[in-house]
Amino acid sequence: MTHATTGIPRLPSTPRTSHSDAIKADSVKLEPNNLSNNDISNMARILIILSSANQLIYKDGSVRTTGWYLPEAAHPYYVFKKAGYAVDFGSLKDANPPVDPESVENYASDRGFLEDPEVQAKLAYAKKLADVKIADYDVIFYVGGHGPVADLAVDAFNGKFVSEFYQTGKVTAAVCHGTAALANAKTSSGASIFAGGKRFTGFSNDEEMQAIGLDNYKKFPYLLEDELAALGGVYERSEKPWEPYHLNDGNLYTGQNPASAAPLAEAIVAKLG
């Protein structure tokens, strides 16, 4: 069912199990005591970065409640866990960054993620980006929701952090509105990482208009497709709105929408091996 004016369409699901639950059920439980030191040292480490913003201000001053988008964190998290990777959460500010309440409502089958004791513990100790050592992680993965538009897209420290990480050549990933967090990422020469035709995807203008309605679309402060293309990037998208689509251009890995979160994570797993 599509909610053209009140929220993002739900992904196809079955009544028995969600994408997250299916991944969890098929996962191999890795207990630290069962891992050798060599296993731990060779384990890929992923930092999933979540917005700290719970509000987005429209051009007319009105406010939209927001946060990070539930399935865009839940689905990749369980893909990475299934692969045996170590996964942490990070944010600009405090622990327990706010989840977008609309995503919790629309994706009821993924609420188990929020009830997972391990996830709860990791969110309670989410790392501030200012305290993160780039050498400690093999991948950074920015989750969407409108939250990143409000904070990560414009935050100077995040711009510095993602630039330094990208310049190492390690996988720098984002899904949906999370791609906005890359807006201030620079190459070693100081140019935008999108300059010169870097291919990318993220939430499309069509999807934005369908998700929030025409009236809100007209006053929305940040259309990702346009903003990053203006930096020199080449935007790509699925044939139809809401279909999964992801791509990589060098070490930049991006996904279009909520349906793309798991496939994007799976592509990163294939890259890391």
Phi and psi in degrees as a GROMACS rama.xvg file:
@    title "Ramachandran Plot"
@    xaxis  label "Phi"
@    yaxis  label "Psi"
@TYPE xy
-102.307  130.582  THR-2
-103.836  89.9788  HIS-3
-66.0069  -28.4888  ALA-4
-117.981  -8.54943  THR-5
-117.202  -10.4743  THR-6
173.063  176.413  GLY-7
-76.635  139.073  ILE-8
-57.2179  143.97  PRO-9
-69.7365  145.033  ARG-10
-74.2049  152.497  LEU-11
-57.4747  136.191  PRO-12
-147.974  164.34  SER-13
-107.871  157.71  THR-14
-71.9726  -13.7306  PRO-15
-88.6471  -39.8857  ARG-16
-153.699  147.128  THR-17
-89.9591  170.273  SER-18
-56.421  -44.1506  HIS-19
-62.4994  -44.7413  SER-20
-63.9166  -38.1946  ASP-21
-63.9999  -41.2485  ALA-22
-66.5316  -42.4943  ILE-23
-61.247  -44.197  LYS-24
-64.9583  -29.4986  ALA-25
-93.8102  0.013635  ASP-26
-79.1182  152.917  SER-27
-93.5996  124.069  VAL-28
-74.2903  124.336  LYS-29
-110.086  107.183  LEU-30
-94.6916  136.669  GLU-31
-52.685  -37.2505  PRO-32
-69.8018  -15.6507  ASN-33
-95.2952  0.512202  ASN-34
-105.863  137.382  LEU-35
-77.6193  165.346  SER-36
-60.2963  -34.1036  ASN-37
-67.8033  -39.6967  ASN-38
-60.2029  -44.9922  ASP-39
-65.4232  -42.2256  ILE-40
-68.0982  -27.9981  SER-41
-92.4052  -3.61566  ASN-42
-73.586  127.178  MET-43
-64.6232  143.112  ALA-44
-116.915  128.078  ARG-45
-117.273  134.089  ILE-46
-111.872  111.02  LEU-47
-89.5324  119.913  ILE-48
-103.384  127.14  ILE-49
-114.849  146.455  LEU-50
-66.131  147.792  SER-51
-99.2685  -1.28311  SER-52
-86.4011  138.492  ALA-53
-115.276  5.53839  ASN-54
-142.402  146.536  GLN-55
-125.558  129.11  LEU-56
-97.7108  123.613  ILE-57
-74.5759  169.192  TYR-58
-60.2883  -28.4686  LYS-59
-90.8544  6.81607  ASP-60
91.1496  -8.97783  GLY-61
-71.3662  160.434  SER-62
-120.429  137.127  VAL-63
-113.897  129.469  ARG-64
-71.121  135.903  THR-65
-149.333  -158.615  THR-66
152.815  -158.223  GLY-67
-90.4436  154.198  TRP-68
-95.6562  121.935  TYR-69
-48.9083  -58.6833  LEU-70
-66.2895  -23.5742  PRO-71
-75.4571  -15.1374  GLU-72
-98.7855  -43.6232  ALA-73
-64.3619  -48.4367  ALA-74
-64.5662  -49.612  HIS-75
-62.6211  -37.772  PRO-76
-55.8143  -47.9645  TYR-77
-74.5164  -28.4288  TYR-78
-62.6914  -46.2625  VAL-79
-67.6049  -38.8351  PHE-80
-64.9256  -40.8326  LYS-81
-60.7386  -34.8795  LYS-82
-74.869  -5.89425  ALA-83
87.4909  16.7677  GLY-84
-85.9811  155.189  TYR-85
-87.353  128.279  ALA-86
-123.883  129.706  VAL-87
-122.032  164.158  ASP-88
-111.746  146.783  PHE-89
-135.376  159.572  GLY-90
-157.329  169.235  SER-91
-69.8859  -35.9472  LEU-92
-120.367  -114.25  LYS-93
-82.139  167.43  ASP-94
-66.1934  166.023  ALA-95
52.0128  56.4355  ASN-96
-59.1688  150.067  PRO-97
-74.7133  131.587  PRO-98
-85.915  143.419  VAL-99
-64.9942  117.742  ASP-100
-62.3849  -29.5478  PRO-101
-65.4524  -35.4298  GLU-102
-69.325  -32.5687  SER-103
-67.7374  -37.6757  VAL-104
-69.6775  -44.6657  GLU-105
-75.541  -26.0217  ASN-106
-120.15  62.1505  TYR-107
-58.131  -32.4072  ALA-108
-69.5496  -12.251  SER-109
-101.627  5.2858  ASP-110
-66.2481  -20.5772  ARG-111
-59.131  -26.9338  GLY-112
-58.432  -42.5247  PHE-113
-73.2903  -17.1868  LEU-114
-100.266  -4.50477  GLU-115
-68.8657  119.394  ASP-116
-57.66  -36.8958  PRO-117
-67.6539  -41.879  GLU-118
-62.9846  -44.5738  VAL-119
-58.2049  -42.0608  GLN-120
-66.1191  -40.2425  ALA-121
-68.4036  -38.3424  LYS-122
-67.5683  -35.1996  LEU-123
-66.7418  -22.0632  ALA-124
-119.776  33.0412  TYR-125
-55.5331  137.465  ALA-126
-82.8078  133.037  LYS-127
-69.7235  136.091  LYS-128
-56.9738  -32.3173  LEU-129
-64.6451  -20.0253  ALA-130
-100.297  -1.94433  ASP-131
-83.0491  133.995  VAL-132
-94.804  121.81  LYS-133
-58.7968  -33.6993  ILE-134
-65.4475  -16.9565  ALA-135
-80.0438  -11.2264  ASP-136
-128.056  145.712  TYR-137
-94.3262  -23.4829  ASP-138
-144.006  138.943  VAL-139
-114.543  142.615  ILE-140
-136.498  109.256  PHE-141
-88.2513  124.704  TYR-142
-87.3638  149.331  VAL-143
-89.2079  -145.727  GLY-144
97.8605  164.022  GLY-145
-72.4284  -12.418  HIS-146
-53.3617  -48.9325  GLY-147
-58.0907  -29.0207  PRO-148
-64.8885  -34.2621  VAL-149
-79.5571  -32.3591  ALA-150
-123.817  -57.9459  ASP-151
-64.8657  -32.6938  LEU-152
-66.7426  -25.5585  ALA-153
-117.779  -3.64672  VAL-154
-78.7482  128.111  ASP-155
-65.7429  -39.9986  ALA-156
-66.2349  -41.8074  PHE-157
-60.2453  -39.3841  ASN-158
-58.0117  -42.3311  GLY-159
-67.2134  -44.2217  LYS-160
-62.5901  -50.1464  PHE-161
-68.9924  -31.1363  VAL-162
-63.1566  -47.5136  SER-163
-64.7269  -38.9929  GLU-164
-67.8948  -46.6538  PHE-165
-58.3859  -40.0152  TYR-166
-67.5288  -15.6287  GLN-167
-74.913  -16.0919  THR-168
88.1853  0.82481  GLY-169
-78.8438  160.179  LYS-170
-61.9075  122.354  VAL-171
-116.24  113.772  THR-172
-126.661  154.484  ALA-173
-158.067  149.35  ALA-174
-128.358  141.53  VAL-175
58.2237  -129.624  CYS-176
-68.4055  -11.3182  HIS-177
-59.8625  -25.3032  GLY-178
-62.91  -24.2085  THR-179
-61.9853  -25.2304  ALA-180
-65.8637  -13.0095  ALA-181
-94.2558  4.21542  LEU-182
-57.8335  -34.5671  ALA-183
-105.351  17.336  ASN-184
-73.3695  135.888  ALA-185
-123.005  152.614  LYS-186
-81.6058  177.081  THR-187
-64.8501  -20.045  SER-188
-84.9244  -7.27783  SER-189
93.983  0.147703  GLY-190
-84.3292  156.032  ALA-191
-58.8855  143.959  SER-192
-65.7834  -17.1249  ILE-193
-88.6986  -14.8024  PHE-194
-61.2221  143.409  ALA-195
84.3186  13.1673  GLY-196
94.5781  27.7054  GLY-197
-61.4651  127.952  LYS-198
-80.1785  139.33  ARG-199
-156.2  166.189  PHE-200
-140.536  172.516  THR-201
172.592  -172.636  GLY-202
-59.9472  124.961  PHE-203
-79.672  160.628  SER-204
-60.95  -40.0393  ASN-205
-61.3915  -43.4602  ASP-206
-65.5753  -37.7771  GLU-207
-61.5581  -45.9786  GLU-208
-65.1  -40.0886  MET-209
-67.2682  -34.5024  GLN-210
-73.0025  -41.8005  ALA-211
-111.032  -7.48733  ILE-212
90.1607  154.825  GLY-213
-60.8813  -42.835  LEU-214
-61.3793  -46.4315  ASP-215
-69.6786  -33.5461  ASN-216
-59.3859  -39.8928  TYR-217
-65.114  -24.8728  LYS-218
-111.702  10.0082  LYS-219
-68.8159  134.349  PHE-220
-80.962  -11.7321  PRO-221
-154.263  100.847  TYR-222
-92.9176  105.106  LEU-223
-54.2438  -45.5079  LEU-224
-55.1482  -44.5116  GLU-225
-75.6419  -43.6118  ASP-226
-61.8813  -44.7177  GLU-227
-80.0575  -29.3654  LEU-228
-65.2986  -33.7418  ALA-229
-65.3696  -20.943  ALA-230
-84.1269  -3.12722  LEU-231
111.507  -0.0852777  GLY-232
-78.3517  159.104  GLY-233
-109.397  111.818  VAL-234
-82.0168  135.007  TYR-235
-125.71  155.162  GLU-236
-152.606  169.002  ARG-237
-70.1124  162.742  SER-238
-62.7781  -38.7283  GLU-239
-122.29  147.86  LYS-240
-57.2349  146.589  PRO-241
78.2903  -5.5007  TRP-242
-78.1796  149.08  GLU-243
-66.4996  138.787  PRO-244
-157.147  132.25  TYR-245
-146.553  161.697  HIS-246
-156.333  165.531  LEU-247
-133.217  145.4  ASN-248
-130.775  101.223  ASP-249
67.2543  -132.196  GLY-250
-91.4577  8.15373  ASN-251
-92.9306  118.861  LEU-252
-118.218  123.066  TYR-253
-134.401  150.149  THR-254
-125.735  150.231  GLY-255
-79.1711  -42.0797  GLN-256
-155.134  -178.073  ASN-257
-55.6081  -36.8534  PRO-258
-66.4174  -16.1616  ALA-259
-91.5686  -7.49833  SER-260
-63.467  -49.3325  ALA-261
-67.8672  -46.979  ALA-262
-59.0377  -35.6771  PRO-263
-63.8817  -45.3802  LEU-264
-62.1925  -38.9274  ALA-265
-64.8891  -35.8646  GLU-266
-65.7232  -36.0054  ALA-267
-68.8095  -40.6149  ILE-268
-59.9061  -42.1994  VAL-269
-63.4339  -36.2772  ALA-270
-67.3148  -44.3363  LYS-271
-74.5916  -31.2211  LEU-272
